[in-house]
């Protein structure tokens, strides 16, 4: 099975309980969120609902674009600043 690497940052890392994961290639954004929520629970699901996603360093704008094999997805929750 070809896969995609997922890297969690800040609140996403805390909610997932890990720094990284792997998911199957070919998922669209809804499938990606569903798979990670299934694995790690509703706490991560709430973070994913407001997070930004970078695929190989580029913002994942097209919700229907499938993840290519070997890609890296960075999960970036909103950051608080002060």
PDB file of N, CA, C and O in Angstrom:
ATOM      1  N   UNK A   1       0.844  -1.180   0.000  1.00  0.00           N
ATOM      2  CA  UNK A   1       0.000   0.000   0.000  1.00  0.00           C
ATOM      3  C   UNK A   1       0.887   1.240   0.000  1.00  0.00           C
ATOM      4  O   UNK A   1       1.808   1.350   0.810  1.00  0.00           O
ATOM      5  N   UNK A   2       0.613   2.163  -0.897  1.00  0.00           N
ATOM      6  CA  UNK A   2       1.347   3.415  -0.930  1.00  0.00           C
ATOM      7  C   UNK A   2       0.763   4.340   0.123  1.00  0.00           C
ATOM      8  O   UNK A   2      -0.443   4.334   0.373  1.00  0.00           O
ATOM      9  N   UNK A   3       1.638   5.142   0.743  1.00  0.00           N
ATOM     10  CA  UNK A   3       1.176   5.950   1.859  1.00  0.00           C
ATOM     11  C   UNK A   3       1.627   7.389   1.763  1.00  0.00           C
ATOM     12  O   UNK A   3       2.417   7.777   0.902  1.00  0.00           O
ATOM     13  N   UNK A   4       1.086   8.164   2.691  1.00  0.00           N
ATOM     14  CA  UNK A   4       1.368   9.582   2.854  1.00  0.00           C
ATOM     15  C   UNK A   4       1.794   9.779   4.297  1.00  0.00           C
ATOM     16  O   UNK A   4       1.194   9.194   5.198  1.00  0.00           O
ATOM     17  N   UNK A   5       2.806  10.582   4.535  1.00  0.00           N
ATOM     18  CA  UNK A   5       3.247  10.895   5.889  1.00  0.00           C
ATOM     19  C   UNK A   5       2.479  12.106   6.395  1.00  0.00           C
ATOM     20  O   UNK A   5       2.333  13.101   5.686  1.00  0.00           O
ATOM     21  N   UNK A   6       1.992  12.015   7.622  1.00  0.00           N
ATOM     22  CA  UNK A   6       1.276  13.117   8.272  1.00  0.00           C
ATOM     23  C   UNK A   6       2.134  13.601   9.429  1.00  0.00           C
ATOM     24  O   UNK A   6       2.572  12.806  10.260  1.00  0.00           O
ATOM     25  N   UNK A   7       2.373  14.907   9.484  1.00  0.00           N
ATOM     26  CA  UNK A   7       3.123  15.486  10.601  1.00  0.00           C
ATOM     27  C   UNK A   7       2.188  16.425  11.358  1.00  0.00           C
ATOM     28  O   UNK A   7       1.567  17.312  10.772  1.00  0.00           O
ATOM     29  N   UNK A   8       2.099  16.213  12.668  1.00  0.00           N
ATOM     30  CA  UNK A   8       1.226  17.014  13.523  1.00  0.00           C
ATOM     31  C   UNK A   8       2.029  18.096  14.229  1.00  0.00           C
ATOM     32  O   UNK A   8       3.158  17.858  14.658  1.00  0.00           O
ATOM     33  N   UNK A   9       1.445  19.287  14.350  1.00  0.00           N
ATOM     34  CA  UNK A   9       2.091  20.389  15.040  1.00  0.00           C
ATOM     35  C   UNK A   9       1.168  20.945  16.124  1.00  0.00           C
ATOM     36  O   UNK A   9      -0.056  20.921  15.990  1.00  0.00           O
ATOM     37  N   UNK A  10       1.778  21.445  17.197  1.00  0.00           N
ATOM     38  CA  UNK A  10       1.086  22.153  18.288  1.00  0.00           C
ATOM     39  C   UNK A  10      -0.118  21.355  18.799  1.00  0.00           C
ATOM     40  O   UNK A  10       0.031  20.201  19.201  1.00  0.00           O
ATOM     41  N   UNK A  11      -1.303  21.959  18.787  1.00  0.00           N
ATOM     42  CA  UNK A  11      -2.502  21.317  19.321  1.00  0.00           C
ATOM     43  C   UNK A  11      -2.883  20.033  18.602  1.00  0.00           C
ATOM     44  O   UNK A  11      -3.489  19.146  19.202  1.00  0.00           O
ATOM     45  N   UNK A  12      -2.538  19.923  17.327  1.00  0.00           N
ATOM     46  CA  UNK A  12      -2.816  18.685  16.593  1.00  0.00           C
ATOM     47  C   UNK A  12      -1.958  17.556  17.146  1.00  0.00           C
ATOM     48  O   UNK A  12      -2.423  16.424  17.278  1.00  0.00           O
ATOM     49  N   UNK A  13      -0.713  17.862  17.466  1.00  0.00           N
ATOM     50  CA  UNK A  13       0.177  16.862  18.060  1.00  0.00           C
ATOM     51  C   UNK A  13      -0.371  16.400  19.405  1.00  0.00           C
ATOM     52  O   UNK A  13      -0.386  15.204  19.696  1.00  0.00           O
ATOM     53  N   UNK A  14      -0.817  17.339  20.218  1.00  0.00           N
ATOM     54  CA  UNK A  14      -1.376  16.981  21.528  1.00  0.00           C
ATOM     55  C   UNK A  14      -2.639  16.138  21.377  1.00  0.00           C
ATOM     56  O   UNK A  14      -2.813  15.158  22.101  1.00  0.00           O
ATOM     57  N   UNK A  15      -3.511  16.501  20.460  1.00  0.00           N
ATOM     58  CA  UNK A  15      -4.770  15.772  20.273  1.00  0.00           C
ATOM     59  C   UNK A  15      -4.541  14.374  19.706  1.00  0.00           C
ATOM     60  O   UNK A  15      -5.246  13.434  20.072  1.00  0.00           O
ATOM     61  N   UNK A  16      -3.558  14.231  18.813  1.00  0.00           N
ATOM     62  CA  UNK A  16      -3.265  12.918  18.224  1.00  0.00           C
ATOM     63  C   UNK A  16      -2.448  12.044  19.166  1.00  0.00           C
ATOM     64  O   UNK A  16      -2.478  10.817  19.074  1.00  0.00           O
ATOM     65  N   UNK A  17      -1.715  12.693  20.078  1.00  0.00           N
ATOM     66  CA  UNK A  17      -0.866  11.933  20.991  1.00  0.00           C
ATOM     67  C   UNK A  17       0.389  11.394  20.317  1.00  0.00           C
ATOM     68  O   UNK A  17       0.986  10.421  20.779  1.00  0.00           O
ATOM     69  N   UNK A  18       0.780  12.030  19.226  1.00  0.00           N
ATOM     70  CA  UNK A  18       1.967  11.601  18.485  1.00  0.00           C
ATOM     71  C   UNK A  18       2.423  12.725  17.575  1.00  0.00           C
ATOM     72  O   UNK A  18       1.700  13.699  17.362  1.00  0.00           O
ATOM     73  N   UNK A  19       3.617  12.587  17.045  1.00  0.00           N
ATOM     74  CA  UNK A  19       4.153  13.626  16.170  1.00  0.00           C
ATOM     75  C   UNK A  19       3.896  13.349  14.697  1.00  0.00           C
ATOM     76  O   UNK A  19       3.903  14.271  13.881  1.00  0.00           O
ATOM     77  N   UNK A  20       3.670  12.085  14.349  1.00  0.00           N
ATOM     78  CA  UNK A  20       3.464  11.762  12.935  1.00  0.00           C
ATOM     79  C   UNK A  20       2.619  10.502  12.787  1.00  0.00           C
ATOM     80  O   UNK A  20       2.344   9.798  13.759  1.00  0.00           O
ATOM     81  N   UNK A  21       2.225  10.244  11.575  1.00  0.00           N
ATOM     82  CA  UNK A  21       1.342   9.129  11.243  1.00  0.00           C
ATOM     83  C   UNK A  21       1.558   8.802   9.771  1.00  0.00           C
ATOM     84  O   UNK A  21       2.306   9.498   9.084  1.00  0.00           O
ATOM     85  N   UNK A  22       0.922   7.770   9.293  1.00  0.00           N
ATOM     86  CA  UNK A  22       0.883   7.450   7.868  1.00  0.00           C
ATOM     87  C   UNK A  22      -0.547   7.077   7.514  1.00  0.00           C
ATOM     88  O   UNK A  22      -1.215   6.357   8.257  1.00  0.00           O
ATOM     89  N   UNK A  23      -1.009   7.573   6.372  1.00  0.00           N
ATOM     90  CA  UNK A  23      -2.340   7.240   5.869  1.00  0.00           C
ATOM     91  C   UNK A  23      -2.185   6.769   4.429  1.00  0.00           C
ATOM     92  O   UNK A  23      -1.163   7.033   3.794  1.00  0.00           O
ATOM     93  N   UNK A  24      -3.196   6.072   3.909  1.00  0.00           N
ATOM     94  CA  UNK A  24      -3.113   5.627   2.514  1.00  0.00           C
ATOM     95  C   UNK A  24      -3.105   6.813   1.546  1.00  0.00           C
ATOM     96  O   UNK A  24      -3.769   7.822   1.785  1.00  0.00           O
ATOM     97  N   UNK A  25      -2.362   6.684   0.474  1.00  0.00           N
ATOM     98  CA  UNK A  25      -2.399   7.681  -0.600  1.00  0.00           C
ATOM     99  C   UNK A  25      -3.773   7.620  -1.262  1.00  0.00           C
ATOM    100  O   UNK A  25      -4.471   6.610  -1.169  1.00  0.00           O
ATOM    101  N   UNK A  26      -4.155   8.703  -1.926  1.00  0.00           N
ATOM    102  CA  UNK A  26      -5.401   8.736  -2.682  1.00  0.00           C
ATOM    103  C   UNK A  26      -6.586   9.301  -1.943  1.00  0.00           C
ATOM    104  O   UNK A  26      -7.638   9.511  -2.547  1.00  0.00           O
ATOM    105  N   UNK A  27      -6.452   9.558  -0.640  1.00  0.00           N
ATOM    106  CA  UNK A  27      -7.567  10.143   0.104  1.00  0.00           C
ATOM    107  C   UNK A  27      -7.759  11.598  -0.304  1.00  0.00           C
ATOM    108  O   UNK A  27      -6.786  12.319  -0.524  1.00  0.00           O
ATOM    109  N   UNK A  28      -9.032  12.035  -0.405  1.00  0.00           N
ATOM    110  CA  UNK A  28      -9.280  13.461  -0.552  1.00  0.00           C
ATOM    111  C   UNK A  28      -9.325  14.055   0.859  1.00  0.00           C
ATOM    112  O   UNK A  28      -9.149  13.332   1.839  1.00  0.00           O
ATOM    113  N   UNK A  29      -9.561  15.369   0.968  1.00  0.00           N
ATOM    114  CA  UNK A  29      -9.451  15.990   2.285  1.00  0.00           C
ATOM    115  C   UNK A  29     -10.487  15.455   3.269  1.00  0.00           C
ATOM    116  O   UNK A  29     -10.158  15.238   4.436  1.00  0.00           O
ATOM    117  N   UNK A  30     -11.713  15.238   2.841  1.00  0.00           N
ATOM    118  CA  UNK A  30     -12.719  14.693   3.751  1.00  0.00           C
ATOM    119  C   UNK A  30     -12.343  13.289   4.207  1.00  0.00           C
ATOM    120  O   UNK A  30     -12.509  12.953   5.380  1.00  0.00           O
ATOM    121  N   UNK A  31     -11.841  12.472   3.294  1.00  0.00           N
ATOM    122  CA  UNK A  31     -11.412  11.121   3.650  1.00  0.00           C
ATOM    123  C   UNK A  31     -10.233  11.132   4.599  1.00  0.00           C
ATOM    124  O   UNK A  31     -10.144  10.298   5.500  1.00  0.00           O
ATOM    125  N   UNK A  32      -9.327  12.076   4.398  1.00  0.00           N
ATOM    126  CA  UNK A  32      -8.165  12.255   5.266  1.00  0.00           C
ATOM    127  C   UNK A  32      -8.609  12.584   6.691  1.00  0.00           C
ATOM    128  O   UNK A  32      -8.149  11.966   7.651  1.00  0.00           O
ATOM    129  N   UNK A  33      -9.504  13.560   6.817  1.00  0.00           N
ATOM    130  CA  UNK A  33     -10.002  13.960   8.136  1.00  0.00           C
ATOM    131  C   UNK A  33     -10.768  12.811   8.794  1.00  0.00           C
ATOM    132  O   UNK A  33     -10.604  12.556   9.987  1.00  0.00           O
ATOM    133  N   UNK A  34     -11.590  12.130   8.029  1.00  0.00           N
ATOM    134  CA  UNK A  34     -12.361  11.004   8.570  1.00  0.00           C
ATOM    135  C   UNK A  34     -11.441   9.906   9.082  1.00  0.00           C
ATOM    136  O   UNK A  34     -11.665   9.365  10.165  1.00  0.00           O
ATOM    137  N   UNK A  35     -10.411   9.570   8.318  1.00  0.00           N
ATOM    138  CA  UNK A  35      -9.479   8.512   8.715  1.00  0.00           C
ATOM    139  C   UNK A  35      -8.739   8.877   9.996  1.00  0.00           C
ATOM    140  O   UNK A  35      -8.617   8.042  10.892  1.00  0.00           O
ATOM    141  N   UNK A  36      -8.246  10.094  10.100  1.00  0.00           N
ATOM    142  CA  UNK A  36      -7.499  10.486  11.296  1.00  0.00           C
ATOM    143  C   UNK A  36      -8.405  10.611  12.516  1.00  0.00           C
ATOM    144  O   UNK A  36      -7.990  10.292  13.630  1.00  0.00           O
ATOM    145  N   UNK A  37      -9.632  11.072  12.318  1.00  0.00           N
ATOM    146  CA  UNK A  37     -10.589  11.148  13.427  1.00  0.00           C
ATOM    147  C   UNK A  37     -10.941   9.744  13.909  1.00  0.00           C
ATOM    148  O   UNK A  37     -11.056   9.513  15.113  1.00  0.00           O
ATOM    149  N   UNK A  38     -11.111   8.816  12.988  1.00  0.00           N
ATOM    150  CA  UNK A  38     -11.408   7.422  13.352  1.00  0.00           C
ATOM    151  C   UNK A  38     -10.275   6.846  14.200  1.00  0.00           C
ATOM    152  O   UNK A  38     -10.520   6.143  15.180  1.00  0.00           O
ATOM    153  N   UNK A  39      -9.055   7.145  13.824  1.00  0.00           N
ATOM    154  CA  UNK A  39      -7.898   6.602  14.532  1.00  0.00           C
ATOM    155  C   UNK A  39      -7.686   7.224  15.912  1.00  0.00           C
ATOM    156  O   UNK A  39      -7.354   6.528  16.872  1.00  0.00           O
ATOM    157  N   UNK A  40      -7.881   8.533  15.999  1.00  0.00           N
ATOM    158  CA  UNK A  40      -7.445   9.250  17.205  1.00  0.00           C
ATOM    159  C   UNK A  40      -8.556   9.942  17.978  1.00  0.00           C
ATOM    160  O   UNK A  40      -8.289  10.530  19.025  1.00  0.00           O
ATOM    161  N   UNK A  41      -9.786   9.892  17.500  1.00  0.00           N
ATOM    162  CA  UNK A  41     -10.914  10.391  18.273  1.00  0.00           C
ATOM    163  C   UNK A  41     -11.376  11.794  17.920  1.00  0.00           C
ATOM    164  O   UNK A  41     -10.782  12.500  17.105  1.00  0.00           O
ATOM    165  N   UNK A  42     -12.473  12.161  18.581  1.00  0.00           N
ATOM    166  CA  UNK A  42     -13.135  13.429  18.298  1.00  0.00           C
ATOM    167  C   UNK A  42     -12.301  14.647  18.681  1.00  0.00           C
ATOM    168  O   UNK A  42     -12.464  15.716  18.093  1.00  0.00           O
ATOM    169  N   UNK A  43     -11.404  14.495  19.667  1.00  0.00           N
ATOM    170  CA  UNK A  43     -10.540  15.623  20.028  1.00  0.00           C
ATOM    171  C   UNK A  43      -9.702  16.057  18.837  1.00  0.00           C
ATOM    172  O   UNK A  43      -9.598  17.250  18.552  1.00  0.00           O
ATOM    173  N   UNK A  44      -9.110  15.106  18.146  1.00  0.00           N
ATOM    174  CA  UNK A  44      -8.348  15.439  16.948  1.00  0.00           C
ATOM    175  C   UNK A  44      -9.286  15.916  15.851  1.00  0.00           C
ATOM    176  O   UNK A  44      -8.944  16.825  15.095  1.00  0.00           O
ATOM    177  N   UNK A  45     -10.455  15.315  15.758  1.00  0.00           N
ATOM    178  CA  UNK A  45     -11.431  15.739  14.752  1.00  0.00           C
ATOM    179  C   UNK A  45     -11.777  17.213  14.883  1.00  0.00           C
ATOM    180  O   UNK A  45     -11.906  17.909  13.876  1.00  0.00           O
ATOM    181  N   UNK A  46     -11.927  17.697  16.112  1.00  0.00           N
ATOM    182  CA  UNK A  46     -12.221  19.122  16.334  1.00  0.00           C
ATOM    183  C   UNK A  46     -11.052  19.999  15.889  1.00  0.00           C
ATOM    184  O   UNK A  46     -11.257  21.076  15.329  1.00  0.00           O
ATOM    185  N   UNK A  47      -9.832  19.541  16.139  1.00  0.00           N
ATOM    186  CA  UNK A  47      -8.655  20.293  15.690  1.00  0.00           C
ATOM    187  C   UNK A  47      -8.600  20.298  14.156  1.00  0.00           C
ATOM    188  O   UNK A  47      -8.341  21.336  13.548  1.00  0.00           O
ATOM    189  N   UNK A  48      -8.840  19.155  13.541  1.00  0.00           N
ATOM    190  CA  UNK A  48      -8.774  19.058  12.083  1.00  0.00           C
ATOM    191  C   UNK A  48      -9.817  19.946  11.408  1.00  0.00           C
ATOM    192  O   UNK A  48      -9.596  20.434  10.300  1.00  0.00           O
ATOM    193  N   UNK A  49     -10.955  20.154  12.077  1.00  0.00           N
ATOM    194  CA  UNK A  49     -12.020  20.976  11.503  1.00  0.00           C
ATOM    195  C   UNK A  49     -11.586  22.429  11.306  1.00  0.00           C
ATOM    196  O   UNK A  49     -12.144  23.130  10.461  1.00  0.00           O
ATOM    197  N   UNK A  50     -10.605  22.884  12.072  1.00  0.00           N
ATOM    198  CA  UNK A  50     -10.154  24.279  11.974  1.00  0.00           C
ATOM    199  C   UNK A  50      -8.699  24.398  11.526  1.00  0.00           C
ATOM    200  O   UNK A  50      -8.166  25.504  11.435  1.00  0.00           O
ATOM    201  N   UNK A  51      -8.069  23.283  11.251  1.00  0.00           N
ATOM    202  CA  UNK A  51      -6.643  23.279  10.888  1.00  0.00           C
ATOM    203  C   UNK A  51      -6.431  23.652   9.429  1.00  0.00           C
ATOM    204  O   UNK A  51      -7.342  23.585   8.603  1.00  0.00           O
ATOM    205  N   UNK A  52      -5.199  24.046   9.143  1.00  0.00           N
ATOM    206  CA  UNK A  52      -4.739  24.211   7.770  1.00  0.00           C
ATOM    207  C   UNK A  52      -3.871  23.003   7.439  1.00  0.00           C
ATOM    208  O   UNK A  52      -3.260  22.402   8.323  1.00  0.00           O
ATOM    209  N   UNK A  53      -3.824  22.657   6.159  1.00  0.00           N
ATOM    210  CA  UNK A  53      -3.061  21.500   5.723  1.00  0.00           C
ATOM    211  C   UNK A  53      -2.107  21.921   4.608  1.00  0.00           C
ATOM    212  O   UNK A  53      -2.511  22.573   3.646  1.00  0.00           O
ATOM    213  N   UNK A  54      -0.853  21.544   4.749  1.00  0.00           N
ATOM    214  CA  UNK A  54       0.128  21.761   3.696  1.00  0.00           C
ATOM    215  C   UNK A  54       0.515  20.405   3.122  1.00  0.00           C
ATOM    216  O   UNK A  54       0.868  19.491   3.867  1.00  0.00           O
ATOM    217  N   UNK A  55       0.450  20.272   1.814  1.00  0.00           N
ATOM    218  CA  UNK A  55       0.880  19.050   1.124  1.00  0.00           C
ATOM    219  C   UNK A  55       2.196  19.381   0.438  1.00  0.00           C
ATOM    220  O   UNK A  55       2.239  20.171  -0.504  1.00  0.00           O
ATOM    221  N   UNK A  56       3.258  18.770   0.920  1.00  0.00           N
ATOM    222  CA  UNK A  56       4.593  19.050   0.406  1.00  0.00           C
ATOM    223  C   UNK A  56       4.878  20.556   0.367  1.00  0.00           C
ATOM    224  O   UNK A  56       5.463  21.069  -0.588  1.00  0.00           O
ATOM    225  N   UNK A  57       4.446  21.254   1.435  1.00  0.00           N
ATOM    226  CA  UNK A  57       4.736  22.670   1.585  1.00  0.00           C
ATOM    227  C   UNK A  57       3.768  23.620   0.909  1.00  0.00           C
ATOM    228  O   UNK A  57       3.941  24.836   0.995  1.00  0.00           O
ATOM    229  N   UNK A  58       2.741  23.088   0.231  1.00  0.00           N
ATOM    230  CA  UNK A  58       1.764  23.919  -0.466  1.00  0.00           C
ATOM    231  C   UNK A  58       0.396  23.745   0.191  1.00  0.00           C
ATOM    232  O   UNK A  58      -0.006  22.631   0.526  1.00  0.00           O
ATOM    233  N   UNK A  59      -0.315  24.864   0.371  1.00  0.00           N
ATOM    234  CA  UNK A  59      -1.639  24.801   0.996  1.00  0.00           C
ATOM    235  C   UNK A  59      -2.555  23.889   0.183  1.00  0.00           C
ATOM    236  O   UNK A  59      -2.630  23.990  -1.041  1.00  0.00           O
ATOM    237  N   UNK A  60      -3.243  23.004   0.886  1.00  0.00           N
ATOM    238  CA  UNK A  60      -4.181  22.051   0.254  1.00  0.00           C
ATOM    239  C   UNK A  60      -5.532  22.735   0.122  1.00  0.00           C
ATOM    240  O   UNK A  60      -6.382  22.597   1.002  1.00  0.00           O
ATOM    241  N   UNK A  61      -5.744  23.475  -0.972  1.00  0.00           N
ATOM    242  CA  UNK A  61      -6.981  24.225  -1.194  1.00  0.00           C
ATOM    243  C   UNK A  61      -8.101  23.351  -1.745  1.00  0.00           C
ATOM    244  O   UNK A  61      -9.253  23.492  -1.333  1.00  0.00           O
ATOM    245  N   UNK A  62      -7.782  22.461  -2.661  1.00  0.00           N
ATOM    246  CA  UNK A  62      -8.792  21.661  -3.358  1.00  0.00           C
ATOM    247  C   UNK A  62      -9.165  20.450  -2.501  1.00  0.00           C
ATOM    248  O   UNK A  62      -8.406  19.485  -2.412  1.00  0.00           O
ATOM    249  N   UNK A  63     -10.329  20.510  -1.879  1.00  0.00           N
ATOM    250  CA  UNK A  63     -10.795  19.449  -0.981  1.00  0.00           C
ATOM    251  C   UNK A  63     -10.921  18.094  -1.689  1.00  0.00           C
ATOM    252  O   UNK A  63     -10.899  17.045  -1.045  1.00  0.00           O
ATOM    253  N   UNK A  64     -11.049  18.127  -2.994  1.00  0.00           N
ATOM    254  CA  UNK A  64     -11.275  16.888  -3.749  1.00  0.00           C
ATOM    255  C   UNK A  64      -9.995  16.314  -4.351  1.00  0.00           C
ATOM    256  O   UNK A  64     -10.011  15.216  -4.906  1.00  0.00           O
ATOM    257  N   UNK A  65      -8.896  17.042  -4.246  1.00  0.00           N
ATOM    258  CA  UNK A  65      -7.629  16.558  -4.805  1.00  0.00           C
ATOM    259  C   UNK A  65      -7.109  15.395  -3.962  1.00  0.00           C
ATOM    260  O   UNK A  65      -6.974  15.535  -2.747  1.00  0.00           O
ATOM    261  N   UNK A  66      -6.819  14.261  -4.575  1.00  0.00           N
ATOM    262  CA  UNK A  66      -6.308  13.116  -3.817  1.00  0.00           C
ATOM    263  C   UNK A  66      -4.850  13.324  -3.407  1.00  0.00           C
ATOM    264  O   UNK A  66      -4.073  13.969  -4.111  1.00  0.00           O
ATOM    265  N   UNK A  67      -4.510  12.771  -2.270  1.00  0.00           N
ATOM    266  CA  UNK A  67      -3.127  12.848  -1.796  1.00  0.00           C
ATOM    267  C   UNK A  67      -2.240  11.912  -2.613  1.00  0.00           C
ATOM    268  O   UNK A  67      -2.536  10.723  -2.736  1.00  0.00           O
ATOM    269  N   UNK A  68      -1.161  12.441  -3.168  1.00  0.00           N
ATOM    270  CA  UNK A  68      -0.268  11.576  -3.951  1.00  0.00           C
ATOM    271  C   UNK A  68       0.609  10.711  -3.050  1.00  0.00           C
ATOM    272  O   UNK A  68       0.974  11.113  -1.945  1.00  0.00           O
ATOM    273  N   UNK A  69       0.933   9.539  -3.530  1.00  0.00           N
ATOM    274  CA  UNK A  69       1.822   8.639  -2.791  1.00  0.00           C
ATOM    275  C   UNK A  69       3.143   9.333  -2.513  1.00  0.00           C
ATOM    276  O   UNK A  69       3.693  10.020  -3.373  1.00  0.00           O
ATOM    277  N   UNK A  70       3.645   9.144  -1.299  1.00  0.00           N
ATOM    278  CA  UNK A  70       4.924   9.703  -0.912  1.00  0.00           C
ATOM    279  C   UNK A  70       4.882  11.140  -0.433  1.00  0.00           C
ATOM    280  O   UNK A  70       5.909  11.689  -0.033  1.00  0.00           O
ATOM    281  N   UNK A  71       3.703  11.762  -0.467  1.00  0.00           N
ATOM    282  CA  UNK A  71       3.577  13.154  -0.030  1.00  0.00           C
ATOM    283  C   UNK A  71       3.704  13.253   1.489  1.00  0.00           C
ATOM    284  O   UNK A  71       3.583  12.260   2.206  1.00  0.00           O
ATOM    285  N   UNK A  72       3.951  14.472   1.957  1.00  0.00           N
ATOM    286  CA  UNK A  72       3.946  14.778   3.387  1.00  0.00           C
ATOM    287  C   UNK A  72       2.894  15.852   3.626  1.00  0.00           C
ATOM    288  O   UNK A  72       2.888  16.893   2.968  1.00  0.00           O
ATOM    289  N   UNK A  73       2.002  15.581   4.581  1.00  0.00           N
ATOM    290  CA  UNK A  73       0.966  16.543   4.948  1.00  0.00           C
ATOM    291  C   UNK A  73       1.286  17.083   6.327  1.00  0.00           C
ATOM    292  O   UNK A  73       1.425  16.321   7.283  1.00  0.00           O
ATOM    293  N   UNK A  74       1.403  18.403   6.430  1.00  0.00           N
ATOM    294  CA  UNK A  74       1.580  19.059   7.719  1.00  0.00           C
ATOM    295  C   UNK A  74       0.221  19.541   8.195  1.00  0.00           C
ATOM    296  O   UNK A  74      -0.490  20.232   7.465  1.00  0.00           O
ATOM    297  N   UNK A  75      -0.141  19.174   9.428  1.00  0.00           N
ATOM    298  CA  UNK A  75      -1.401  19.582  10.034  1.00  0.00           C
ATOM    299  C   UNK A  75      -1.100  20.729  10.983  1.00  0.00           C
ATOM    300  O   UNK A  75      -0.433  20.552  12.003  1.00  0.00           O
ATOM    301  N   UNK A  76      -1.605  21.918  10.631  1.00  0.00           N
ATOM    302  CA  UNK A  76      -1.291  23.137  11.374  1.00  0.00           C
ATOM    303  C   UNK A  76      -2.565  23.723  11.977  1.00  0.00           C
ATOM    304  O   UNK A  76      -3.355  24.344  11.265  1.00  0.00           O
ATOM    305  N   UNK A  77      -2.772  23.534  13.276  1.00  0.00           N
ATOM    306  CA  UNK A  77      -3.934  24.147  13.904  1.00  0.00           C
ATOM    307  C   UNK A  77      -3.728  25.661  14.001  1.00  0.00           C
ATOM    308  O   UNK A  77      -2.603  26.144  13.871  1.00  0.00           O
ATOM    309  N   UNK A  78      -4.812  26.407  14.230  1.00  0.00           N
ATOM    310  CA  UNK A  78      -4.627  27.848  14.425  1.00  0.00           C
ATOM    311  C   UNK A  78      -3.675  28.103  15.591  1.00  0.00           C
ATOM    312  O   UNK A  78      -3.740  27.427  16.618  1.00  0.00           O
ATOM    313  N   UNK A  79      -2.811  29.064  15.423  1.00  0.00           N
ATOM    314  CA  UNK A  79      -1.838  29.389  16.459  1.00  0.00           C
ATOM    315  C   UNK A  79      -2.290  30.648  17.184  1.00  0.00           C
ATOM    316  O   UNK A  79      -2.782  31.592  16.566  1.00  0.00           O
ATOM    317  N   UNK A  80      -2.119  30.649  18.489  1.00  0.00           N
ATOM    318  CA  UNK A  80      -2.400  31.837  19.289  1.00  0.00           C
ATOM    319  C   UNK A  80      -1.120  32.637  19.401  1.00  0.00           C
ATOM    320  O   UNK A  80      -0.032  32.069  19.498  1.00  0.00           O
ATOM    321  N   UNK A  81      -1.241  33.906  19.388  1.00  0.00           N
ATOM    322  CA  UNK A  81      -0.056  34.739  19.511  1.00  0.00           C
ATOM    323  C   UNK A  81      -0.289  35.837  20.517  1.00  0.00           C
ATOM    324  O   UNK A  81      -1.409  36.067  20.973  1.00  0.00           O
ATOM    325  N   UNK A  82       0.770  36.495  20.847  1.00  0.00           N
ATOM    326  CA  UNK A  82       0.566  37.562  21.803  1.00  0.00           C
ATOM    327  C   UNK A  82       1.741  38.466  21.879  1.00  0.00           C
ATOM    328  O   UNK A  82       1.730  39.428  22.647  1.00  0.00           O
TER     329      UNK A  82
END
